[in-house]
């Protein structure tokens, strides 16, 4: 839900600064599980059967491995004219969307990639590509802060469980009961 709000702002800002694109999304990679999973968050403005934000998941195996190589290397991946050269053999055919896809850019950030496409070949200028990279830097910072907040929440839960155990220990004379409560609290 929060991520969709972030994406809405990104989409609105891209439109406001005059970037011409059809679809925008985030591919968020979860490397904490095996095999890795990818959450795709995309905005399809003109899809009759699924307008607006769309979310789906997949595993790394069902995603083109070359895209992950670029992501791991932190390299922007721009395919300026998919109709002339589909260098990754992605097969963006018109029947996949309600419009043809000619230009695609994936801009890596710490947790995945910002992705944009356009029906027009050579749609994104060098200045826009540089702007996308700056935007990806902001996304990396935001995802880093989100991870910090999650870690703080986990520490707060652990501290609360420990405080609860200490409180019980202070009130109890039965050491076995105290140890059991502490162990159960630490397991939360």
N, C-alpha and C positions, 0 to 999 in steps of 0.2 A: 504494500500500500504506500509506504513512504517513498519507495523507489519510483513508483509510478508518478508521484508528485514531482520528484526531481526530474524525471524524464519529460513531464509536461512543461516544466520551466525551461529545460534545455531546448525542447522543440520550439516553444514560443520565442525564445531568445534568438535561435538560429533564423527563424522567419523574420524577426524584427530587424536583424542586421543584414537581411537580404540574401541569405544562402538559399539557393534553389535546389531542393531535394524532394524526393517523394516519400521515402520511409526513413525513420530513424529508430534506433534501438540500442539496447545494451545487452551484451553477452557477458554474463557474470559466471566465472569459473569457480567451482567449489573443489579445491584441491585437498580438502580434509577427508575425502572418501575415495575409495578405490572401486571401480574406475572413477576418474573425475566426472563430475556432472556439470552441465552447463544450463543455466537459466537464461532464457531469451525473453527480453521485454521489448516489444516492438509496437510502433504506432503505424497502423495502416489506415490512412484517412479515407480511402475510396474503395475499400472492400465491401461488397454488398453483403456477403455472408458473415463478415467479422469486422465491422468498422471499429475504429478506436484502438485502445491498447489491447495487445494480445500477449499472453504469457504461456510459454511451454518449456519443457525440460528435455534434455537428452544426455547421453553419455558421450564421452570423448570419442568412442569408437564410431558413433554415427555422425561425427562432425569431421570435415576435411582436416586431416592431420597437419597439412601445410599451414593452415591458419593458426594452429597452436604453436608451430615453430616460430612464426612471426611474433605472436603474443609473448612467448618466452623470451625472445630476443629483444622485445620492446620496440619492434620496428613497425612503422605505419605501413599498411598494405593497401595500396591504391591500384585498382583495376579501372583505368580510364575509359576503356571501350570494350566491354564484354562481347559486343556483337562482332568486333573485329578479331579479338584475341581473348579467349577464356583461359588465361594462364593456369588457373587452378582446377579447371574442368568442373566448375560449379553448376553449369547448366541452368542459368537463370532464364528460363523460358517464359514467354508471356502468359502461359496457362497457370503458372505458379502464383501470380499476382494479377490484378486487373489491369496492369500496365507492364510494358516491357522494362527490363532493367539493363541499362547500358553502362553506367558507371557505379562502382562500389568502392567504398573506403572503410577499412577497419582500423581504428586508432587504439592501440593498446594502452591500458592503464593498469594499475596494480592488481585489480580484481577481475579484469576481463578486457573487453573492447567496446568502444563506442562505434556504432556502425551506421552508415548512411548510404542511401542509394538514390540514383536519379535515372529517369528514363532517357536523359540526354547524354550522349558521349562527351567525354572531357568536361564534365559538369563542374568540377571543383578546381579552383585556381590554386596556385602555390600559396597565396596569402590565406585562402580558406583552409588549406591543409595545415598550415602553421597554426591557424586559429584553433582547429580541431585538436591539435597536439596540446595547446595550452589548456583547452577545455578538459582533455584527458588528464592533465596534471592536477587540475582542480578536483576531478573525480577521484583520483588516487588519494589526494589529501582527505577528501570526505570519507572515503571508504576506510582509510587509516584511522580517522577519528571515530568512526562507527565501531571498528574493532577495539579501540581503546575503551569506548563506553561499555562494550560487552564484557571486556575483561574487568572493568571496575564493578559492574553489576555482579559478576561471579565472585569477586573478592568480597563484596558487601554481603552476599549470601553466606559465604564461608565464615565471615566475621560474626554474623548474626547467629549462626549455628554454634560457633565456639562460645559466644557470650551466653547463649542459652544453656550450654553444657556447664559453664563455669557457675552460672546462677544456681543450677540444680545442685552442683557439687557443694556450693556454699551452704545450701539448705539441708543437705542430706548427710547422714552419718553412715549410710550403706555404700561402701566403696564399689562393690560389684555393680550396683544399680547405676552409680555415677559413671563408671567406665562404659557400660552399655549405652547410656544416653549420649555420651561423648562420641562413641564410635558411630552410632546411628546419625548423629548430627553431622559428623564429618562426611558421611556417605551421601548426604543431600547435595 
